[in-house]
């Protein structure tokens, strides 16, 4: 998963399989859906996403990175920037 598209697809797959599957009322999401603001992802699930990202791409996220985990697109962009650094 070297491209941003690959990162985005992996994050979307994780969110759909691990978070949305547990909450059938969450409905469909897009890459630009506000995850926390719409109540799709809570603080526990943000930590699950952080763990997934750090383990899969072997990066260390800072608190300011995590604060920006608002959409799948934004998460993918942060991962890409950390991998490029």
Protein Blocks (a to p, Z undefined) as FASTA:
>chain_A
ZZfklmmmmmmmmmmmmmmmmmmknopadfklcfklnomacfklmmmmmmmmmmmnopac
dfklmmmmmbfklmmmmmmmmmmZZ
